[in-house]
Amino acid sequence: MPVAAVIKVLVVDDQNSVRQMTRITLEQIGVRHIHEAENGKQAMNTASLQPLDLIISDYNMPEMDGLSLLRAVRGHPAARKVPFILLTGRGDRELVTQAAQAGANNYLIKPFTAEILRQKIEQVMGKLT
């Protein structure tokens, strides 16, 4: 069975359309277990209760932004080792540096294709097929 079919991914974004697009793209590459959260607080609640294999989070969100979520995840005993991909509409070097320093495993610039998403995930998790 391909790895993609068994991994559990949490998609975090305040825009429902982006969550749905990310879900569809994940499904295209074979991911079947997808959880969603619309902000960092919901995501931390899910990450605390649900074993996850990957978190893909938007950077710019109300209540708790992506960097704050990343720091919270890295400080949480149950979730600290979960690979984290920061999703952003900005590809600026400063944000990428901050994300790396906070413990992000990779970053993804919107909009993205299924192939780019697969590559970013495989860079942190290994082959999905």
Backbone as numpy.savetxt, mean C-alpha at the origin, in Angstrom:
# Nx Ny Nz CAx CAy CAz Cx Cy Cz
0.07 -22.80 -6.57 -0.78 -21.61 -6.57 0.11 -20.37 -6.57
-0.19 -19.40 -7.45 0.61 -18.18 -7.50 0.54 -17.41 -6.17
1.63 -16.76 -5.83 1.70 -15.96 -4.60 0.61 -14.90 -4.61
0.37 -14.28 -5.76 -0.62 -13.20 -5.86 -2.00 -13.64 -5.34
-2.35 -14.91 -5.54 -3.68 -15.39 -5.17 -3.86 -15.52 -3.66
-2.77 -15.55 -2.91 -2.91 -15.77 -1.47 -2.50 -14.58 -0.61
-1.85 -13.57 -1.19 -1.44 -12.44 -0.36 -2.64 -11.58 0.01
-2.54 -10.94 1.19 -3.59 -10.04 1.68 -3.07 -8.61 1.60
-3.78 -7.79 0.81 -3.35 -6.42 0.55 -4.37 -5.44 1.12
-3.87 -4.40 1.77 -4.72 -3.31 2.25 -4.46 -2.10 1.37
-5.52 -1.58 0.75 -5.45 -0.39 -0.10 -6.05 0.77 0.68
-5.27 1.84 0.84 -5.71 2.98 1.64 -5.71 4.23 0.76
-6.87 4.84 0.59 -6.97 6.08 -0.17 -8.30 6.73 0.19
-8.31 8.05 0.32 -9.54 8.74 0.69 -10.51 8.86 -0.49
-10.04 8.61 -1.70 -10.91 8.67 -2.87 -11.35 7.26 -3.26
-12.66 7.04 -3.22 -13.21 5.73 -3.56 -12.81 5.31 -4.97
-12.77 6.25 -5.91 -12.43 5.90 -7.29 -11.00 5.35 -7.39
-10.08 5.92 -6.61 -8.70 5.43 -6.63 -8.63 4.05 -5.97
-9.37 3.86 -4.88 -9.39 2.52 -4.24 -9.93 1.48 -5.21
-11.00 1.82 -5.93 -11.59 0.86 -6.87 -10.65 0.58 -8.03
-9.99 1.61 -8.56 -9.03 1.42 -9.65 -7.88 0.53 -9.18
-7.40 0.78 -7.97 -6.30 -0.03 -7.44 -6.75 -1.46 -7.23
-7.96 -1.65 -6.71 -8.52 -3.00 -6.52 -8.59 -3.74 -7.85
-9.13 -3.09 -8.87 -9.26 -3.73 -10.19 -7.89 -4.09 -10.74
-6.93 -3.19 -10.58 -5.58 -3.45 -11.07 -4.94 -4.60 -10.32
-5.11 -4.65 -9.01 -4.60 -5.78 -8.22 -5.24 -7.09 -8.68
-6.54 -7.06 -8.92 -7.23 -8.27 -9.39 -6.69 -8.71 -10.75
-6.34 -7.75 -11.62 -5.78 -8.09 -12.94 -4.45 -8.83 -12.80
-3.70 -8.55 -11.75 -2.41 -9.25 -11.58 -2.55 -10.46 -10.66
-3.79 -10.81 -10.30 -4.03 -12.06 -9.60 -4.28 -11.98 -8.11
-4.28 -10.77 -7.52 -4.52 -10.64 -6.09 -6.02 -10.83 -5.82
-6.34 -11.65 -4.83 -7.74 -11.97 -4.53 -8.21 -11.46 -3.16
-7.29 -11.22 -2.24 -7.65 -10.82 -0.87 -7.28 -9.35 -0.69
-8.28 -8.47 -0.89 -8.03 -7.03 -0.86 -8.95 -6.38 0.16
-8.32 -5.68 1.10 -9.05 -4.90 2.09 -8.91 -3.44 1.71
-9.86 -2.61 2.16 -9.81 -1.19 1.83 -10.02 -0.35 3.08
-9.41 0.84 3.08 -9.62 1.83 4.13 -9.59 3.20 3.47
-10.40 4.13 3.99 -10.44 5.45 3.36 -9.56 6.48 4.04
-8.89 6.08 5.14 -7.93 6.98 5.77 -6.97 6.17 6.64
-5.96 6.84 7.14 -4.94 6.16 7.92 -5.46 5.56 9.21
-6.43 6.22 9.84 -6.98 5.68 11.10 -7.68 4.35 10.85
-8.51 4.30 9.81 -9.17 3.03 9.47 -8.14 1.97 9.11
-7.11 2.38 8.39 -6.07 1.44 7.98 -5.35 0.85 9.19
-5.03 1.68 10.18 -4.35 1.18 11.38 -5.24 0.20 12.13
-6.53 0.48 12.16 -7.47 -0.42 12.81 -7.45 -1.77 12.10
-7.51 -1.77 10.79 -7.46 -3.01 10.01 -6.14 -3.72 10.21
-5.03 -2.99 10.14 -3.70 -3.58 10.28 -3.50 -4.18 11.67
-4.17 -3.63 12.67 -4.05 -4.14 14.04 -4.80 -5.46 14.22
-5.87 -5.64 13.45 -6.75 -6.78 13.64 -6.57 -7.89 12.60
-6.04 -7.54 11.46 -6.01 -8.44 10.31 -4.56 -8.68 9.88
-4.12 -9.93 9.79 -2.77 -10.14 9.25 -2.73 -9.70 7.78
-1.73 -8.89 7.43 -1.60 -8.37 6.07 -0.24 -8.74 5.51
-0.17 -8.81 4.19 1.10 -9.09 3.51 1.65 -7.85 2.81
0.78 -6.83 2.60 1.21 -5.62 1.90 0.21 -4.50 2.17
0.74 -3.28 2.34 -0.10 -2.08 2.44 0.28 -1.15 1.29
-0.73 -0.70 0.55 -0.54 0.31 -0.49 -1.36 1.51 -0.04
-0.68 2.60 0.29 -1.37 3.75 0.86 -1.09 5.03 0.10
-2.15 5.81 -0.09 -2.02 7.14 -0.64 -1.24 8.01 0.35
-0.58 9.03 -0.17 0.14 9.95 0.70 -0.78 11.03 1.25
-1.56 11.66 0.38 -2.35 12.82 0.75 -3.77 12.42 1.14
-4.02 12.33 2.47 -5.34 11.95 2.97 -5.65 12.78 4.21
-6.95 13.02 4.48 -7.32 13.71 5.72 -7.17 12.77 6.92
-7.22 13.33 8.10 -7.15 12.62 9.39 -5.78 12.04 9.70
-5.22 11.23 8.81 -3.88 10.68 8.99 -3.32 10.44 7.60
-2.28 11.20 7.23 -1.72 11.05 5.89 -0.88 9.78 5.78
-0.41 9.52 4.57 0.32 8.29 4.30 1.61 8.15 5.09
2.35 9.25 5.26 3.59 9.17 6.05 3.30 8.90 7.52
2.25 9.52 8.05 1.87 9.27 9.44 1.42 7.82 9.62
0.67 7.31 8.64 0.26 5.90 8.68 1.48 5.00 8.64
2.42 5.29 7.75 3.64 4.50 7.65 4.38 4.46 8.98
4.53 5.62 9.62 5.21 5.67 10.92 4.44 4.87 11.98
3.11 4.96 11.95 2.29 4.20 12.90 2.43 2.69 12.67
2.42 2.28 11.40 2.58 0.86 11.05 3.94 0.37 11.54
4.99 1.13 11.28 6.35 0.72 11.68 6.50 0.67 13.19
5.64 1.37 13.91 5.70 1.34 15.37 4.76 0.33 16.01
3.99 -0.39 15.20 3.00 -1.34 15.73 3.56 -2.76 15.68
3.57 -3.46 16.82 4.18 -4.79 16.87 3.64 -5.79 15.84
2.33 -5.78 15.60 1.75 -6.77 14.69 1.96 -6.42 13.22
2.21 -5.15 12.91 2.25 -4.73 11.51 3.61 -4.19 11.06
4.55 -4.05 11.97 5.80 -3.32 11.66 6.60 -3.88 10.49
6.47 -5.18 10.20 7.27 -5.78 9.13 6.51 -5.89 7.80
5.26 -5.41 7.77 4.45 -5.50 6.55 5.03 -4.55 5.50
5.33 -5.05 4.30 5.81 -4.17 3.23 4.81 -3.05 2.97
5.33 -1.86 2.70 4.50 -0.66 2.57 4.91 0.08 1.29
3.93 0.28 0.40 4.16 1.05 -0.83 3.35 2.34 -0.71
4.04 3.47 -0.81 3.38 4.76 -0.74 2.93 5.18 -2.13
1.66 5.52 -2.24 1.03 5.91 -3.49 0.89 7.43 -3.51
1.37 8.07 -4.55 1.34 9.53 -4.57 1.10 10.06 -5.98
0.54 11.23 -6.03 0.40 11.94 -7.28 1.63 12.79 -7.56
2.49 12.90 -6.55 3.72 13.70 -6.66 4.92 12.76 -6.67
5.83 13.00 -7.57 7.02 12.17 -7.61 8.25 12.91 -7.13
8.04 13.94 -6.26 9.19 14.75 -5.90 10.16 14.00 -4.98
11.41 14.32 -5.14 12.50 13.64 -4.43 12.37 13.77 -2.91
11.92 14.92 -2.43 11.80 15.13 -0.98 10.81 14.15 -0.36
9.65 13.97 -0.99 8.66 13.03 -0.47 9.19 11.60 -0.50
9.84 11.23 -1.59 10.39 9.88 -1.72 11.44 9.64 -0.63
12.28 10.64 -0.37 13.30 10.54 0.68 12.65 10.40 2.05
11.64 11.22 2.34 10.94 11.13 3.63 10.31 9.75 3.80
9.69 9.24 2.75 9.04 7.93 2.81 10.07 6.83 3.08
11.20 6.90 2.39 12.26 5.89 2.60 12.79 5.96 4.02
13.00 7.16 4.55 13.50 7.32 5.91 12.50 6.81 6.94
11.21 6.91 6.62 10.17 6.44 7.54 9.94 4.93 7.44
10.55 4.29 6.44 10.45 2.84 6.33 9.62 2.32 5.18
9.29 3.19 4.20 8.56 2.71 3.02 9.45 1.76 2.23
8.86 0.71 1.71 9.60 -0.25 0.90 9.68 0.17 -0.56
8.68 0.95 -0.99 8.66 1.39 -2.38 7.65 2.52 -2.50
7.58 3.15 -3.66 6.58 4.17 -3.91 6.03 3.99 -5.32
4.85 4.51 -5.53 4.14 4.36 -6.79 3.49 5.69 -7.13
3.72 6.17 -8.34 3.17 7.46 -8.76 1.90 7.23 -9.57
0.82 7.93 -9.19 -0.44 7.86 -9.92 -0.35 8.73 -11.16
-1.00 8.34 -12.23 -1.66 7.06 -12.48 -0.62 5.98 -12.81
-1.02 4.73 -12.64 -0.10 3.62 -12.89 -0.82 2.52 -13.66
-0.03 1.67 -14.29 -0.57 0.54 -15.04 -0.45 -0.73 -14.19
-1.11 -1.79 -14.64 -1.01 -3.08 -13.95 0.43 -3.57 -13.94
1.14 -3.36 -15.03 2.53 -3.83 -15.11 3.43 -3.08 -14.13
3.25 -1.77 -14.02 4.05 -1.00 -13.07 3.71 -1.42 -11.64
2.43 -1.61 -11.34 2.04 -2.06 -10.00 2.67 -3.42 -9.70
2.61 -4.34 -10.64 3.22 -5.66 -10.46 4.72 -5.51 -10.17
5.41 -4.68 -10.95 6.84 -4.49 -10.75 7.15 -3.94 -9.36
6.39 -2.96 -8.91 6.62 -2.35 -7.59 6.39 -3.37 -6.48
5.33 -4.18 -6.62 5.05 -5.21 -5.61 6.14 -6.27 -5.63
6.54 -6.72 -6.81 7.56 -7.76 -6.91 8.92 -7.27 -6.39
9.19 -5.99 -6.48 10.44 -5.44 -5.94 10.51 -5.60 -4.42
9.35 -5.61 -3.75 9.37 -5.75 -2.29 8.96 -7.13 -1.78
8.27 -7.90 -2.63 7.77 -9.20 -2.16 8.31 -10.40 -2.92
8.98 -10.17 -4.05 9.39 -11.28 -4.90 8.32 -11.57 -5.94
8.58 -12.55 -6.77 7.67 -12.88 -7.87 6.27 -13.23 -7.38
5.28 -12.74 -8.11 3.88 -13.00 -7.76 3.32 -14.22 -8.47
4.03 -14.74 -9.47 3.51 -15.89 -10.21 4.35 -17.12 -9.97
